[in-house]
Amino acid sequence: QVQLVESGGGLVQAGGSLRLSCAASGRTFSRNSMGWFRQAPGKEREFVAAITWNSARTFYADSVKGRFTISRDNAKNTVSLQMNSLKPEDTAVYYCAARKDWLDSSQIRYEYPYWGQGTQVTVSS
């Protein structure tokens, strides 16, 4: 089992930056590929970024490529999402998610059994 808690959301002006963090509890974090997803009001939850359990590979949605960076620190059981050049369309609740042990990253939300409670990001124009 993995428990996830996100932090770092808030209100920022367009063009600004935020850094989201996700703290994981449990002994298996270093075995779990991790992802960030987001959900805007009235929309489906969508993939944002993912990183493999060993940080060997990262993946990004086209809409955030070049602006967002996902990283992880297995010693601290954390995964982060650095968001730069934020746009109003980035406004959403951002969720951290974990896959089961040793599985590769995925862009499909149904392949992540563990989720945090979400953190709100609001970008004003």
Contacts in CASP RR format, 6 or more apart in sequence:
PFRMAT RR
TARGET T0000
AUTHOR 0000-0000-0000
METHOD contacts of the structure
MODEL  1
QVQLVESGGGLVQAGGSLRLSCAASGRTFSRNSMGWFRQAPGKEREFVAA
ITWNSARTFYADSVKGRFTISRDNAKNTVSLQMNSLKPEDTAVYYCAARK
DWLDSSQIRYEYPYWGQGTQVTVSS
1 26 0 8 1.000
1 114 0 8 1.000
2 24 0 8 1.000
2 25 0 8 1.000
2 26 0 8 1.000
2 28 0 8 1.000
2 29 0 8 1.000
2 32 0 8 1.000
2 98 0 8 1.000
2 114 0 8 1.000
3 24 0 8 1.000
3 25 0 8 1.000
3 26 0 8 1.000
3 114 0 8 1.000
3 116 0 8 1.000
4 22 0 8 1.000
4 23 0 8 1.000
4 24 0 8 1.000
4 96 0 8 1.000
4 97 0 8 1.000
4 98 0 8 1.000
4 114 0 8 1.000
4 115 0 8 1.000
4 116 0 8 1.000
5 22 0 8 1.000
5 23 0 8 1.000
5 25 0 8 1.000
5 116 0 8 1.000
5 117 0 8 1.000
6 20 0 8 1.000
6 21 0 8 1.000
6 22 0 8 1.000
6 94 0 8 1.000
6 95 0 8 1.000
6 96 0 8 1.000
6 116 0 8 1.000
6 117 0 8 1.000
6 118 0 8 1.000
6 119 0 8 1.000
7 20 0 8 1.000
7 21 0 8 1.000
7 22 0 8 1.000
7 23 0 8 1.000
7 119 0 8 1.000
8 18 0 8 1.000
8 19 0 8 1.000
8 20 0 8 1.000
8 21 0 8 1.000
8 119 0 8 1.000
9 18 0 8 1.000
9 20 0 8 1.000
9 94 0 8 1.000
9 119 0 8 1.000
9 120 0 8 1.000
9 121 0 8 1.000
10 18 0 8 1.000
10 119 0 8 1.000
10 120 0 8 1.000
10 121 0 8 1.000
10 122 0 8 1.000
11 122 0 8 1.000
11 123 0 8 1.000
11 124 0 8 1.000
12 18 0 8 1.000
12 86 0 8 1.000
12 121 0 8 1.000
12 122 0 8 1.000
12 123 0 8 1.000
12 124 0 8 1.000
13 123 0 8 1.000
13 124 0 8 1.000
14 86 0 8 1.000
14 87 0 8 1.000
14 88 0 8 1.000
14 123 0 8 1.000
14 124 0 8 1.000
14 125 0 8 1.000
15 84 0 8 1.000
15 85 0 8 1.000
15 86 0 8 1.000
15 87 0 8 1.000
15 123 0 8 1.000
16 84 0 8 1.000
16 85 0 8 1.000
16 86 0 8 1.000
16 123 0 8 1.000
17 82 0 8 1.000
17 83 0 8 1.000
17 84 0 8 1.000
17 85 0 8 1.000
17 86 0 8 1.000
18 83 0 8 1.000
18 86 0 8 1.000
18 121 0 8 1.000
19 80 0 8 1.000
19 81 0 8 1.000
19 82 0 8 1.000
19 83 0 8 1.000
20 36 0 8 1.000
20 80 0 8 1.000
20 81 0 8 1.000
20 83 0 8 1.000
20 94 0 8 1.000
20 96 0 8 1.000
20 119 0 8 1.000
20 121 0 8 1.000
21 78 0 8 1.000
21 79 0 8 1.000
21 80 0 8 1.000
22 34 0 8 1.000
22 36 0 8 1.000
22 78 0 8 1.000
22 79 0 8 1.000
22 80 0 8 1.000
22 81 0 8 1.000
22 96 0 8 1.000
22 116 0 8 1.000
23 77 0 8 1.000
23 78 0 8 1.000
24 32 0 8 1.000
24 34 0 8 1.000
24 77 0 8 1.000
24 78 0 8 1.000
24 79 0 8 1.000
24 98 0 8 1.000
25 77 0 8 1.000
26 77 0 8 1.000
28 101 0 8 1.000
29 74 0 8 1.000
29 77 0 8 1.000
29 98 0 8 1.000
30 53 0 8 1.000
30 74 0 8 1.000
31 53 0 8 1.000
31 101 0 8 1.000
31 102 0 8 1.000
32 53 0 8 1.000
32 98 0 8 1.000
32 99 0 8 1.000
32 100 0 8 1.000
32 101 0 8 1.000
32 114 0 8 1.000
33 50 0 8 1.000
33 51 0 8 1.000
33 52 0 8 1.000
33 53 0 8 1.000
33 98 0 8 1.000
33 99 0 8 1.000
33 103 0 8 1.000
33 104 0 8 1.000
33 105 0 8 1.000
33 106 0 8 1.000
34 50 0 8 1.000
34 51 0 8 1.000
34 53 0 8 1.000
34 70 0 8 1.000
34 72 0 8 1.000
34 79 0 8 1.000
34 96 0 8 1.000
34 97 0 8 1.000
34 98 0 8 1.000
34 99 0 8 1.000
34 105 0 8 1.000
35 47 0 8 1.000
35 48 0 8 1.000
35 49 0 8 1.000
35 50 0 8 1.000
35 51 0 8 1.000
35 70 0 8 1.000
35 79 0 8 1.000
35 96 0 8 1.000
35 97 0 8 1.000
35 98 0 8 1.000
35 105 0 8 1.000
35 112 0 8 1.000
36 48 0 8 1.000
36 49 0 8 1.000
36 50 0 8 1.000
36 70 0 8 1.000
36 79 0 8 1.000
36 81 0 8 1.000
36 94 0 8 1.000
36 95 0 8 1.000
36 96 0 8 1.000
36 97 0 8 1.000
37 45 0 8 1.000
37 46 0 8 1.000
37 47 0 8 1.000
37 48 0 8 1.000
37 94 0 8 1.000
37 95 0 8 1.000
37 97 0 8 1.000
37 109 0 8 1.000
37 112 0 8 1.000
38 45 0 8 1.000
38 46 0 8 1.000
38 48 0 8 1.000
38 90 0 8 1.000
38 92 0 8 1.000
38 93 0 8 1.000
38 94 0 8 1.000
38 95 0 8 1.000
38 121 0 8 1.000
39 45 0 8 1.000
39 46 0 8 1.000
39 92 0 8 1.000
39 93 0 8 1.000
39 95 0 8 1.000
40 91 0 8 1.000
40 92 0 8 1.000
40 93 0 8 1.000
43 92 0 8 1.000
45 95 0 8 1.000
45 109 0 8 1.000
46 61 0 8 1.000
47 61 0 8 1.000
47 107 0 8 1.000
47 108 0 8 1.000
47 109 0 8 1.000
48 60 0 8 1.000
48 61 0 8 1.000
48 64 0 8 1.000
48 68 0 8 1.000
48 81 0 8 1.000
48 94 0 8 1.000
49 58 0 8 1.000
49 59 0 8 1.000
49 60 0 8 1.000
49 61 0 8 1.000
49 64 0 8 1.000
49 68 0 8 1.000
49 69 0 8 1.000
49 70 0 8 1.000
49 81 0 8 1.000
50 58 0 8 1.000
50 59 0 8 1.000
50 70 0 8 1.000
50 105 0 8 1.000
50 106 0 8 1.000
50 107 0 8 1.000
51 57 0 8 1.000
51 58 0 8 1.000
51 59 0 8 1.000
51 70 0 8 1.000
51 71 0 8 1.000
51 72 0 8 1.000
51 79 0 8 1.000
51 105 0 8 1.000
52 58 0 8 1.000
52 104 0 8 1.000
52 105 0 8 1.000
53 101 0 8 1.000
53 102 0 8 1.000
53 103 0 8 1.000
55 71 0 8 1.000
55 72 0 8 1.000
55 74 0 8 1.000
57 105 0 8 1.000
58 69 0 8 1.000
58 70 0 8 1.000
58 105 0 8 1.000
59 105 0 8 1.000
59 107 0 8 1.000
60 66 0 8 1.000
60 68 0 8 1.000
60 70 0 8 1.000
61 107 0 8 1.000
63 89 0 8 1.000
64 83 0 8 1.000
64 90 0 8 1.000
67 83 0 8 1.000
67 84 0 8 1.000
67 85 0 8 1.000
67 86 0 8 1.000
68 81 0 8 1.000
68 82 0 8 1.000
68 83 0 8 1.000
68 84 0 8 1.000
69 81 0 8 1.000
69 82 0 8 1.000
69 84 0 8 1.000
70 79 0 8 1.000
70 80 0 8 1.000
70 81 0 8 1.000
70 82 0 8 1.000
71 79 0 8 1.000
71 80 0 8 1.000
71 82 0 8 1.000
72 78 0 8 1.000
72 79 0 8 1.000
72 80 0 8 1.000
73 79 0 8 1.000
73 80 0 8 1.000
79 96 0 8 1.000
81 94 0 8 1.000
83 90 0 8 1.000
83 121 0 8 1.000
86 121 0 8 1.000
86 123 0 8 1.000
87 123 0 8 1.000
88 123 0 8 1.000
88 124 0 8 1.000
88 125 0 8 1.000
89 123 0 8 1.000
90 121 0 8 1.000
90 123 0 8 1.000
91 121 0 8 1.000
91 122 0 8 1.000
91 123 0 8 1.000
92 121 0 8 1.000
93 118 0 8 1.000
93 119 0 8 1.000
93 120 0 8 1.000
93 121 0 8 1.000
94 118 0 8 1.000
94 119 0 8 1.000
94 120 0 8 1.000
94 121 0 8 1.000
95 115 0 8 1.000
95 116 0 8 1.000
95 117 0 8 1.000
95 118 0 8 1.000
96 115 0 8 1.000
96 116 0 8 1.000
96 118 0 8 1.000
97 109 0 8 1.000
97 112 0 8 1.000
97 114 0 8 1.000
97 115 0 8 1.000
97 116 0 8 1.000
98 112 0 8 1.000
98 113 0 8 1.000
98 114 0 8 1.000
98 115 0 8 1.000
99 105 0 8 1.000
99 106 0 8 1.000
99 111 0 8 1.000
99 112 0 8 1.000
99 113 0 8 1.000
99 114 0 8 1.000
100 113 0 8 1.000
103 111 0 8 1.000
106 112 0 8 1.000
END
